Amino acid sequence: GTSRQIPQTIIIGVRKGGTRALLEMLDIHPNIVVAATEVHFFDWDENYVKGLDWYRSLMPLSYGNQITIEKTPGYFTSPQAPERIHDMNSSIKLLLILRDPTERVISDYTQVYYNRVENHKPVQLFEDIVIKNGALNTKYKAIQRSLYDVHMEKWLKHFSLDQIHIVDGNTLIKDPLPELQKVERFLNLPSRIMSSNFYFNQTKGFYCIRSDGRERCLHESKGRPHPLVNSTVLEQLYSYFREHNAKFYSMVNHSFDWH
């Protein structure tokens, strides 16, 4: 009685915002099945040309009462993804998880830094990438990805605000349950995720998951220590994002506790 379904919900981003944590935590819910990998169907042309049947073939088997969710953080910043997703299903529900844009930039840098170290490639200090000729390097991709207002504008051309639920990534890590209960309500699902599904792992410094008699934590690549950033550089980032954050808050009718 199972089949593969095109997702009824997509986690569209943002990169280093907590998409993996959100997906794993939602996977606790008996009415949710999740795609195992990031599919990159709507943001990579070489995948999009393979068509919807190819996309569906990558989805997990599900029962009629279950909804399928996939997550690809690259969708949020992709110029093509909003229109392509809309063409597939104009009434789809989207999940967007965001965190403080400056923290997101540092987390983005940290991931690339460790990847380069592991692959024996040269690395640069955060400050040397973010500052060029004494000024903020606003062309740095990690900074571009944190301009939430710029990207959100493209999504709101194709979807109404009530189709996009924003998850507070900073809160999800500190206190997962309330954020997940909001998602349950947004997806019209019965309340099944409970506080007993989480336990705080002192070693890792974040919540891990307990379900079906198993305990699991996010991959060791998550929660890596960030570099200590020069306070002047931090202030420059805060200052740069302030106006973009204000625009974003007014777009979504909601304020966040960001710098």
TORKOL-4160 file (C-alpha; in steps of 0.2 Angstrom, whole numbers, padded with zeros to 4 digits, m for minus):
259
<pt num="1" X="0000" Y="0000" Z="0000"/>
<pt num="2" X="0015" Y="0012" Z="m0002"/>
<pt num="3" X="0021" Y="0022" Z="m0016"/>
<pt num="4" X="0033" Y="0036" Z="m0020"/>
<pt num="5" X="0025" Y="0054" Z="m0020"/>
<pt num="6" X="0031" Y="0071" Z="m0026"/>
<pt num="7" X="0034" Y="0081" Z="m0009"/>
<pt num="8" X="0019" Y="0090" Z="m0002"/>
<pt num="9" X="0032" Y="0100" Z="0008"/>
<pt num="10" X="0049" Y="0106" Z="0004"/>
<pt num="11" X="0062" Y="0113" Z="0016"/>
<pt num="12" X="0069" Y="0127" Z="0005"/>
<pt num="13" X="0083" Y="0133" Z="0015"/>
<pt num="14" X="0093" Y="0141" Z="0021"/>
<pt num="15" X="0111" Y="0134" Z="0020"/>
<pt num="16" X="0118" Y="0132" Z="0038"/>
<pt num="17" X="0102" Y="0138" Z="0045"/>
<pt num="18" X="0098" Y="0121" Z="0053"/>
<pt num="19" X="0089" Y="0112" Z="0039"/>
<pt num="20" X="0096" Y="0095" Z="0043"/>
<pt num="21" X="0091" Y="0096" Z="0061"/>
<pt num="22" X="0074" Y="0101" Z="0056"/>
<pt num="23" X="0072" Y="0087" Z="0044"/>
<pt num="24" X="0078" Y="0074" Z="0056"/>
<pt num="25" X="0067" Y="0081" Z="0070"/>
<pt num="26" X="0052" Y="0081" Z="0059"/>
<pt num="27" X="0056" Y="0063" Z="0054"/>
<pt num="28" X="0050" Y="0058" Z="0071"/>
<pt num="29" X="0032" Y="0061" Z="0066"/>
<pt num="30" X="0023" Y="0045" Z="0060"/>
<pt num="31" X="0014" Y="0055" Z="0047"/>
<pt num="32" X="0030" Y="0062" Z="0039"/>
<pt num="33" X="0043" Y="0053" Z="0028"/>
<pt num="34" X="0059" Y="0062" Z="0022"/>
<pt num="35" X="0070" Y="0060" Z="0007"/>
<pt num="36" X="0087" Y="0054" Z="0013"/>
<pt num="37" X="0098" Y="0066" Z="0003"/>
<pt num="38" X="0098" Y="0084" Z="m0004"/>
<pt num="39" X="0090" Y="0082" Z="m0021"/>
<pt num="40" X="0095" Y="0098" Z="m0029"/>
<pt num="41" X="0081" Y="0096" Z="m0042"/>
<pt num="42" X="0075" Y="0114" Z="m0043"/>
<pt num="43" X="0091" Y="0123" Z="m0042"/>
<pt num="44" X="0103" Y="0112" Z="m0053"/>
<pt num="45" X="0098" Y="0113" Z="m0072"/>
<pt num="46" X="0106" Y="0096" Z="m0075"/>
<pt num="47" X="0094" Y="0088" Z="m0063"/>
<pt num="48" X="0079" Y="0098" Z="m0068"/>
<pt num="49" X="0080" Y="0092" Z="m0086"/>
<pt num="50" X="0078" Y="0074" Z="m0079"/>
<pt num="51" X="0060" Y="0078" Z="m0076"/>
<pt num="52" X="0047" Y="0075" Z="m0062"/>
<pt num="53" X="0047" Y="0056" Z="m0063"/>
<pt num="54" X="0066" Y="0056" Z="m0060"/>
<pt num="55" X="0062" Y="0068" Z="m0045"/>
<pt num="56" X="0048" Y="0056" Z="m0038"/>
<pt num="57" X="0060" Y="0041" Z="m0040"/>
<pt num="58" X="0071" Y="0048" Z="m0027"/>
<pt num="59" X="0058" Y="0050" Z="m0014"/>
<pt num="60" X="0054" Y="0037" Z="0000"/>
<pt num="61" X="0040" Y="0025" Z="0000"/>
<pt num="62" X="0025" Y="0032" Z="0009"/>
<pt num="63" X="0007" Y="0027" Z="0014"/>
<pt num="64" X="m0008" Y="0038" Z="0009"/>
<pt num="65" X="m0009" Y="0046" Z="0026"/>
<pt num="66" X="0009" Y="0052" Z="0026"/>
<pt num="67" X="0017" Y="0068" Z="0018"/>
<pt num="68" X="0034" Y="0067" Z="0010"/>
<pt num="69" X="0047" Y="0081" Z="0014"/>
<pt num="70" X="0063" Y="0084" Z="0005"/>
<pt num="71" X="0076" Y="0097" Z="0009"/>
<pt num="72" X="0088" Y="0106" Z="m0002"/>
<pt num="73" X="0095" Y="0122" Z="0007"/>
<pt num="74" X="0101" Y="0129" Z="m0010"/>
<pt num="75" X="0083" Y="0132" Z="m0016"/>
<pt num="76" X="0081" Y="0148" Z="m0005"/>
<pt num="77" X="0095" Y="0157" Z="m0014"/>
<pt num="78" X="0092" Y="0150" Z="m0032"/>
<pt num="79" X="0085" Y="0162" Z="m0045"/>
<pt num="80" X="0075" Y="0147" Z="m0054"/>
<pt num="81" X="0068" Y="0137" Z="m0039"/>
<pt num="82" X="0053" Y="0148" Z="m0034"/>
<pt num="83" X="0045" Y="0147" Z="m0051"/>
<pt num="84" X="0050" Y="0129" Z="m0054"/>
<pt num="85" X="0042" Y="0123" Z="m0038"/>
<pt num="86" X="0027" Y="0134" Z="m0041"/>
<pt num="87" X="0025" Y="0126" Z="m0059"/>
<pt num="88" X="0025" Y="0109" Z="m0050"/>
<pt num="89" X="0013" Y="0113" Z="m0036"/>
<pt num="90" X="0006" Y="0131" Z="m0034"/>
<pt num="91" X="m0002" Y="0126" Z="m0017"/>
<pt num="92" X="0013" Y="0118" Z="m0009"/>
<pt num="93" X="0018" Y="0122" Z="0009"/>
<pt num="94" X="0036" Y="0128" Z="0011"/>
<pt num="95" X="0047" Y="0127" Z="0026"/>
<pt num="96" X="0061" Y="0140" Z="0028"/>
<pt num="97" X="0073" Y="0139" Z="0043"/>
<pt num="98" X="0083" Y="0155" Z="0046"/>
<pt num="99" X="0096" Y="0160" Z="0060"/>
<pt num="100" X="0105" Y="0176" Z="0063"/>
<pt num="101" X="0113" Y="0181" Z="0047"/>
<pt num="102" X="0130" Y="0185" Z="0054"/>
<pt num="103" X="0131" Y="0168" Z="0063"/>
<pt num="104" X="0125" Y="0160" Z="0047"/>
<pt num="105" X="0140" Y="0168" Z="0037"/>
<pt num="106" X="0152" Y="0162" Z="0051"/>
<pt num="107" X="0145" Y="0144" Z="0050"/>
<pt num="108" X="0146" Y="0144" Z="0031"/>
<pt num="109" X="0164" Y="0149" Z="0032"/>
<pt num="110" X="0167" Y="0135" Z="0046"/>
<pt num="111" X="0160" Y="0121" Z="0035"/>
<pt num="112" X="0170" Y="0127" Z="0020"/>
<pt num="113" X="0186" Y="0128" Z="0031"/>
<pt num="114" X="0184" Y="0111" Z="0038"/>
<pt num="115" X="0181" Y="0103" Z="0021"/>
<pt num="116" X="0197" Y="0112" Z="0014"/>
<pt num="117" X="0207" Y="0106" Z="0029"/>
<pt num="118" X="0201" Y="0088" Z="0026"/>
<pt num="119" X="0205" Y="0089" Z="0008"/>
<pt num="120" X="0222" Y="0096" Z="0011"/>
<pt num="121" X="0218" Y="0112" Z="0002"/>
<pt num="122" X="0224" Y="0129" Z="0008"/>
<pt num="123" X="0213" Y="0139" Z="0020"/>
<pt num="124" X="0211" Y="0158" Z="0023"/>
<pt num="125" X="0207" Y="0167" Z="0039"/>
<pt num="126" X="0188" Y="0172" Z="0041"/>
<pt num="127" X="0194" Y="0191" Z="0042"/>
<pt num="128" X="0204" Y="0189" Z="0026"/>
<pt num="129" X="0189" Y="0183" Z="0016"/>
<pt num="130" X="0176" Y="0195" Z="0023"/>
<pt num="131" X="0187" Y="0211" Z="0023"/>
<pt num="132" X="0195" Y="0217" Z="0006"/>
<pt num="133" X="0205" Y="0233" Z="0005"/>
<pt num="134" X="0198" Y="0238" Z="0022"/>
<pt num="135" X="0180" Y="0236" Z="0018"/>
<pt num="136" X="0167" Y="0222" Z="0019"/>
<pt num="137" X="0168" Y="0210" Z="0005"/>
<pt num="138" X="0149" Y="0210" Z="0001"/>
<pt num="139" X="0152" Y="0199" Z="m0015"/>
<pt num="140" X="0158" Y="0185" Z="m0003"/>
<pt num="141" X="0145" Y="0171" Z="m0007"/>
<pt num="142" X="0142" Y="0168" Z="0012"/>
<pt num="143" X="0137" Y="0186" Z="0014"/>
<pt num="144" X="0126" Y="0185" Z="m0001"/>
<pt num="145" X="0117" Y="0170" Z="0005"/>
<pt num="146" X="0112" Y="0179" Z="0021"/>
<pt num="147" X="0103" Y="0193" Z="0012"/>
<pt num="148" X="0086" Y="0186" Z="0017"/>
<pt num="149" X="0076" Y="0200" Z="0011"/>
<pt num="150" X="0083" Y="0199" Z="m0007"/>
<pt num="151" X="0080" Y="0180" Z="m0009"/>
<pt num="152" X="0062" Y="0181" Z="0000"/>
<pt num="153" X="0057" Y="0194" Z="m0013"/>
<pt num="154" X="0058" Y="0181" Z="m0027"/>
<pt num="155" X="0048" Y="0168" Z="m0017"/>
<pt num="156" X="0034" Y="0180" Z="m0013"/>
<pt num="157" X="0032" Y="0183" Z="m0032"/>
<pt num="158" X="0026" Y="0165" Z="m0033"/>
<pt num="159" X="0019" Y="0161" Z="m0016"/>
<pt num="160" X="0008" Y="0169" Z="m0003"/>
<pt num="161" X="0016" Y="0172" Z="0014"/>
<pt num="162" X="0004" Y="0159" Z="0022"/>
<pt num="163" X="0012" Y="0145" Z="0011"/>
<pt num="164" X="0029" Y="0149" Z="0019"/>
<pt num="165" X="0032" Y="0144" Z="0037"/>
<pt num="166" X="0048" Y="0152" Z="0044"/>
<pt num="167" X="0057" Y="0141" Z="0058"/>
<pt num="168" X="0068" Y="0151" Z="0070"/>
<pt num="169" X="0084" Y="0141" Z="0068"/>
<pt num="170" X="0092" Y="0149" Z="0084"/>
<pt num="171" X="0077" Y="0143" Z="0094"/>
<pt num="172" X="0076" Y="0126" Z="0087"/>
<pt num="173" X="0093" Y="0122" Z="0093"/>
<pt num="174" X="0090" Y="0129" Z="0111"/>
<pt num="175" X="0072" Y="0122" Z="0113"/>
<pt num="176" X="0066" Y="0111" Z="0098"/>
<pt num="177" X="0048" Y="0107" Z="0104"/>
<pt num="178" X="0039" Y="0123" Z="0102"/>
<pt num="179" X="0046" Y="0126" Z="0085"/>
<pt num="180" X="0041" Y="0109" Z="0079"/>
<pt num="181" X="0024" Y="0110" Z="0086"/>
<pt num="182" X="0022" Y="0126" Z="0075"/>
<pt num="183" X="0027" Y="0116" Z="0060"/>
<pt num="184" X="0014" Y="0102" Z="0065"/>
<pt num="185" X="0000" Y="0115" Z="0065"/>
<pt num="186" X="0006" Y="0123" Z="0049"/>
<pt num="187" X="0006" Y="0106" Z="0040"/>
<pt num="188" X="m0011" Y="0102" Z="0048"/>
<pt num="189" X="m0004" Y="0086" Z="0056"/>
<pt num="190" X="m0009" Y="0079" Z="0073"/>
<pt num="191" X="0002" Y="0083" Z="0087"/>
<pt num="192" X="0014" Y="0068" Z="0089"/>
<pt num="193" X="0031" Y="0076" Z="0093"/>
<pt num="194" X="0034" Y="0076" Z="0112"/>
<pt num="195" X="0048" Y="0083" Z="0124"/>
<pt num="196" X="0052" Y="0065" Z="0127"/>
<pt num="197" X="0059" Y="0064" Z="0109"/>
<pt num="198" X="0074" Y="0075" Z="0114"/>
<pt num="199" X="0088" Y="0074" Z="0126"/>
<pt num="200" X="0102" Y="0087" Z="0128"/>
<pt num="201" X="0119" Y="0080" Z="0124"/>
<pt num="202" X="0132" Y="0088" Z="0135"/>
<pt num="203" X="0147" Y="0083" Z="0125"/>
<pt num="204" X="0140" Y="0090" Z="0108"/>
<pt num="205" X="0131" Y="0105" Z="0117"/>
<pt num="206" X="0114" Y="0102" Z="0107"/>
<pt num="207" X="0098" Y="0092" Z="0108"/>
<pt num="208" X="0098" Y="0074" Z="0101"/>
<pt num="209" X="0084" Y="0063" Z="0095"/>
<pt num="210" X="0075" Y="0049" Z="0104"/>
<pt num="211" X="0062" Y="0039" Z="0094"/>
<pt num="212" X="0057" Y="0021" Z="0090"/>
<pt num="213" X="0068" Y="0016" Z="0105"/>
<pt num="214" X="0083" Y="0023" Z="0096"/>
<pt num="215" X="0094" Y="0038" Z="0101"/>
<pt num="216" X="0103" Y="0048" Z="0087"/>
<pt num="217" X="0113" Y="0064" Z="0086"/>
<pt num="218" X="0116" Y="0074" Z="0071"/>
<pt num="219" X="0132" Y="0070" Z="0061"/>
<pt num="220" X="0149" Y="0076" Z="0069"/>
<pt num="221" X="0150" Y="0089" Z="0055"/>
<pt num="222" X="0136" Y="0098" Z="0064"/>
<pt num="223" X="0139" Y="0110" Z="0079"/>
<pt num="224" X="0158" Y="0112" Z="0075"/>
<pt num="225" X="0166" Y="0126" Z="0085"/>
<pt num="226" X="0166" Y="0143" Z="0076"/>
<pt num="227" X="0182" Y="0153" Z="0075"/>
<pt num="228" X="0183" Y="0168" Z="0086"/>
<pt num="229" X="0180" Y="0183" Z="0075"/>
<pt num="230" X="0188" Y="0200" Z="0077"/>
<pt num="231" X="0175" Y="0211" Z="0086"/>
<pt num="232" X="0177" Y="0226" Z="0073"/>
<pt num="233" X="0173" Y="0214" Z="0059"/>
<pt num="234" X="0158" Y="0207" Z="0068"/>
<pt num="235" X="0151" Y="0225" Z="0070"/>
<pt num="236" X="0154" Y="0228" Z="0052"/>
<pt num="237" X="0143" Y="0212" Z="0048"/>
<pt num="238" X="0130" Y="0217" Z="0061"/>
<pt num="239" X="0129" Y="0234" Z="0053"/>
<pt num="240" X="0128" Y="0228" Z="0035"/>
<pt num="241" X="0114" Y="0216" Z="0039"/>
<pt num="242" X="0104" Y="0228" Z="0050"/>
<pt num="243" X="0094" Y="0236" Z="0035"/>
<pt num="244" X="0092" Y="0220" Z="0026"/>
<pt num="245" X="0085" Y="0212" Z="0042"/>
<pt num="246" X="0073" Y="0226" Z="0045"/>
<pt num="247" X="0066" Y="0224" Z="0027"/>
<pt num="248" X="0065" Y="0206" Z="0029"/>
<pt num="249" X="0055" Y="0208" Z="0046"/>
<pt num="250" X="0042" Y="0219" Z="0037"/>
<pt num="251" X="0041" Y="0207" Z="0022"/>
<pt num="252" X="0036" Y="0193" Z="0034"/>
<pt num="253" X="0027" Y="0202" Z="0047"/>
<pt num="254" X="0038" Y="0195" Z="0061"/>
<pt num="255" X="0054" Y="0201" Z="0070"/>
<pt num="256" X="0068" Y="0189" Z="0075"/>
<pt num="257" X="0081" Y="0191" Z="0089"/>
<pt num="258" X="0095" Y="0195" Z="0077"/>
<pt num="259" X="0110" Y="0207" Z="0079"/>
